[in-house]
Amino acid sequence: MADAKTIAVLATLDTKGEEAAFLREQLEALGSRALVVDMGVVGAAVGSADLSREQVAEAGGTPLAELLRDPTREAAAPVMIAGATRLLRERLEAGELHGILGLGGFQGTGSSTEIMRAMPYGLPKVMVSTAASGDTSSYVDIKDVTMMFSVGDILGLNLFTRKILANAAGAAHGMALVELTIEPRSDERPLIGMSNLGVLTTGALEAVAYIAERGYEVIVFHAIGSGGRAMEQMMKEGLIGAVFDYAMGEIADDVFGVLRAGGPERLTVAGKLGLPQVLVPGGAEHLGVLVEPNVVPDEWRDHEHVFHSPVVFVPRLRAAELERVAQDLGRRLQHTTGRAVMMLPTDGTGSYARPGGDLRDTESDAAFFEAIKAAVPVSLEVVERATHAEDPAFVRECVDRLIDLIEDDTQG
């Protein structure tokens, strides 16, 4: 097994030892090597671990004996998560880890996926969980975690559980065999990150085609909260080296605490890293509000509105509300001191606001644009164009300006 791939198996061996041993057998039968990590603390371990609970706790900063003096899950879990994360990162950096496979209920899923989310994009991550048929957003968040529903509880082996676990082993093994890797592109041709919303898709398609025509690659993110945060995480990990931030509904929704909220860090990362960026306040003139099917919320009843889908209600923001959004945009962009351009399409920031759109309001738009110009740093170039955000000429100018920033930097 000199060329075998190593798959870490995360399990509490006091309750899942039999299942972990079965996964080891399945992985080895497929040609992989299992690295069983014992995440248990209190009960006696069943079977053998390659990384014992003592090693995991020590790596997490607290000896196991100390955790056992007054054992609680609240105290033990952070230590075991930190320890397993540290030990697996060391193996990953040494080229000795090729995938992670976890199994558990609510607590095991929470611990295992926290470890998985600390690992880079592209490393296979498979979580067999009793919780995988519900809302898994807290487990997956913005990382490439594959959730697999165990259907039955993970308490002992039987003809059904064996098949589910064998499938999971096959999935992790197969992913680990894939030779394609994610490598940051050169500074001369960085991967471009681009945000998008449904109200900008026509323009986004134009941008994707034109970016390719200019000789670059782009990864597009659906800017509904998780998308923008994932884009910025990839900036931090060095995968994205330039940004076309075309959609900013995540900022508007964050100001009002609704569906697409991008969180406090959104729109700050590129500036802090000094990455080339072109910005457009696309889709920021309205909100996305999650509702019961076709129900208009009382607090937005007096606003112009449409339904983006039966459960996504879209109210048009008024001038004073858009000024709040502009001020928040400006606050977030204080980290951006150069290598950036704000492009303002003064005839509409998306399909709802463009000529003929259901939520067109030129007076509120004008107030929004004036507030943006007043709020952004003076070092940020602002360009106004008397057209709408999906105009092909506008989109192409945005792309050209971004590539000029990239190439001016590399040539300089």
N, C-alpha and C positions, 0 to 999 in steps of 0.2 A: 504493500500500500504506500510505496514511496511517493507517488503522485496523488494520493488520496486527498480529497477536500475535507477540511475540518469543519464540522457543524457543532456549534455549542447548543446543548440541550439545557434549558432553564427549567428547573423543577424543584419543588419541596420534597425531598426524599422521604420525609416522615409520612407524607400522605400520597405521594405520587411516585414512590420508588419503583413499584412494579411496572408502571407505565414508562418511566424513564429507561428502565432496563430493556423493555420491548423496543423502544425507539432506538436504543443503541444497536440492538440486533438488526433492526430493519436498515439502519443507515450503513452498517458494516456489510450487510448482504448486498446492498446496492453499490458498494465500493467507496463509501465515505468513511471518515473517522469521526466518532462521536466524542465530544468534550462535555461530559456531564457536569453541570454546575449545581451544587446543592444550595438552594435558597432557603431551606428550612432552618429553624432555630431551636425549637423546644423538643419535639418528639424525636425518638430514635430513628436514625436513617435506615432505610431499607435499600439494600444494594450498595454499590460503590460509586463514589464520585471521583472525577478527575480533578476538580477543584472543590475541596471540602468546605463545609460551612465555616470551619475554623479559619481557613485561608481567606474566604470571602469577607468574613467579619473583620479580620485583621486588616485586609486591604481597604475596608471601609472606614477604618480609623478607631474601631472599638473592639477589643478582644471579645470572643464569644463568651468567655467566662463572665465578663462584666455584663453582657446583655442578659445572661441567665440569672443574675442576682434578683432581678425584678422584671421578668420578661413580659413585655407588652408588644403587640404588633406595631403600635404607633412608634415605639422607640426603636424596634429592631428593623423595620422595613427600610427606612432611609439609609441605615448602615449597610444592609445587605445589597441594596440597589447600588449604592456608591461603590462598594467593594467589587461587585460583579462587573460594573461598568469599567472600573479601572483595570481589572485583570483582563477583560476581553479587549479593551482598547490596546493594551500592551501587546497582545497576541496579534491583533489586526495590524498594528504598525510593524510587527516583525514578519508579516506575511503568513501567519499561522492560523488565521481564522477566515472562513469563507462563507459563513452563514450562521444564523441564529434561529433556533426552533424552541418556542416556549409552549407550556401547557398549564392551564389553571382555571380556577373560577374567578370571581370578582377580584380577590386580593392578588392571586397569582398573575392574573391578566394585567392588573395595574402595575405590579412590580416588573414583570417581564417586558411590557411595552415601554415603560419608562427607560429601561436599559436599551431597548431597540431604538428609541427615538434619539438617544445620545450617540448613536452610530451614524456614519456618513450615508448619504444617499447611495443606492446601488448595491450595498451589502444586503443579501437576501435576509428577510425577516418574516418568519411565519409564526403566527400565534394561534394555537388550537385552544379555543375558549368556550366555556358555557355561555359567555356573554356576547358572543359574536353575532347573534341575530337581532340585537337591540341597537341602541344608539352607541356606535363605537367611536364617535368623534374624539372623546377624551383619551382614548387609547391610541388612535392613529395620529391625531392632530395634523401636522404638516409633513410627516415622514412616510416613507414607502413601506408601511407595515401591512402585510397580508393577513387579514383576519379569517379564521376558518372555524365554523360553528361545529362544536363537538356533538351536538344534538342531545346525547345523553350526558349525564354527569361523569366527570373523570374520576371515578372511584372503583377501581378494579378493572380487570380485563375480561372481555367477553367477545363473542363473535362479531358484534357490531363495533365495539370500541377498537378492537384490533385493526379492523379495516380502516376506520377513520385515522388512527395513528399511523398506519402504514402509508396511507395516502399523504399525510402530512410529511412523513419522512421522504417520500418520493418527490414531493414538491420542493422541499428544501434542498435535497440532493440535486434535483434537476436545475434549480436556479443557480446553485453553486458551480455547476459545470459550464455555465455560459461564460465564454471568454471575453465578451464585450465588456469594456469597463468605461466608467465615467472619468474622463481626464480633463482638467481645465485646459482650455485652448490657449494658444499663445497670446501675448499682449497685442500682437499685431492684428489678430482676427479673433477677438474675444467672443464668447457666446453672449448674445443679447437676450436679456429678459424683457418681456413685454406683458403688461396687464391688459385685460379686455373684459368687456361686459356684453351682454346680448344686444344692448342698444348701440353697440359699436362694431358689431361683427363684420359688417360689410367693409368698414375701414380697416379692421384688423386683417382681413383676408388680403386686402390690397397691400398692407404693410408686410405681411409674411412673404408674399410673392416678390415685392420690390427688394426686401432685405436679401433674399436669395439671389436676386438679379445682381445686387451689389457685391455678392461673394461672401456673405455672412450667414450664420445660422442663428435662429431665434427659437426660444422656448416661450410659449404663451401661457399665461396664468389667468384663470377665471377669477376675477377680483371680487370675491364674495366673502372676504374675511380670511379664510385659510389660504386662498390663492396668493394674495399679496404678501402674506407672512412667509409662505413657502418661497416665493421669489426672493425675498430679502434674506432668508436663511441660506439660500444658494449663493447669494452675494458674499455672505460671511464665510462660507466654505470654499470660496474661490472658484466656483463653477461659473458664475455669471460675472462678466467684466464690463458690461455697459447696459443701460436701462432705457427703454422706451416706455415710460409710465403713462399709458394712454387712457387708463380708467381710474378715476378717483372717487367712485361711489363709496369705497371703504372709509374714506375720511368723513364724508357727509353722514354716513350711518353711524360712525363712531361718535360724532358730535351729539347725535340724538339717541344713541344707545339702541340701535335696531339691527336688523338681520345681517347686513354685510360689514359690520364694524371690523376694522382692520387692526385695532389695538393701538396702544400708546406709542409703539416703536415704528409703526407704519410711516413711510415717507421720510425717515431719518437715516436709514442705513447707507444708502448710496452716497449721500452727502458726507457722512462720517468717514466712509472709505475712500472718498475722492473719485468715485467712478463717473465716467461721462454719462449724462442723463438728459433726455428730452422729456418734458412733462406736459401733459394736457389734462385739464380738469374734466375729462370725459365722464358722463353719467353722474356728475356730482350735483346736478340741479334737482334731483329727485331722491327719494329714499326707497328702500326695500323693507317692507314690514311684513313679518310672518303673521298670518291671520287664519281663522277658521275659513273654510271655503266660501269665497264671495261675500265675506262680511266686512263692511266698512267700519274701522275703529272710530269710536266717538270723537277722540281727540283730533282726528284728521278729516272729519266729515265736512268741514267748511273749506277744505283745500280742493283744488282741481286734482283729479286722480284717474288712474286706470288700474286694471289688474294685469300684472305681468304673467301670472298664472292664477288659477283659482285660490291659491294659498299665499301668493306674494302680492301684496297691495302696494301700489306706487303713488304716493302723494307728491305733488309738485311743491317745491319750496318757494317761499316768497322772499322778497328782497332782504328783509331784516334777517331772516333765517339763513339765507345764502351769505350774508355778510359774516355771520358766525362761522360758517364753513370756511370762508376765505381767511378769516383771522387764524383759524386752526391750521389751515394749510401753511400760512406764513410762519407760524410758530414752529411747526415741524421742519420747515425748510431752512431754519436758521443755521443748521449744520452744513448747508450747501453754500459754499463760498466761491464756487467757480466750476468750470467744465459742465455747465448746465444751462438749458434754455427752457423757458416756460412759453408754450405756444397756446394762444387764446383764439379759438374759432368763434368769432363774435356773432355768427348766425346760427348757433346751436351746438350744444356739447354732446349731442347724441340723437338717436332717431326720434325720441319723444319731443325734443326741443327744436329740431330743425324745421324749416318751412314745411307746413302740412302736418307736423307732428301733433299728437294728442295733447301734449302738455307744453305747447309753445307759449312763452311769455317773454317777449323781448325786453320789457322794462326791468324785470327781475334779473334777466341775464346781464343787462348793462350794469346794474348795480353790483352784481357778482364780479364782473370783470374789473370794475373800478376798485372794488375792495381787495381783489387779489393783487393788483398792481401796487396798492398801498401797503399790503401786508408782507410781501416777499422781500428777502434781503436785497439791498441795492446792487449787490454783486451778481445777482441772477438776471440774466438777460430776458426781457419779456418782449415777445413778438405777437402782434395782433394781425389777424387775417379776416377779412370780411367774407367768410364762408363758414360752412358747418364742418363738424369734426370728421365726418365720413367722406368728405370731398377727396377724391383721389389725389388731386394736386396738393391739398393740404397734408395728406398723409405722407406723400412722397417728400415734401419739404421737411417734414419731421424726421423722416429716415435719413435724408441727406444731411441734415444738421447734426444728427447723432453720429453718423459715420465721419463727418468732418471733425467732430470733437475727438473721436477715437484716433483718427489718422493724424490730426495735428499733434496729439499727445505722443504717439509712437514716433513720429518724425522729429518731434522736438527733443 
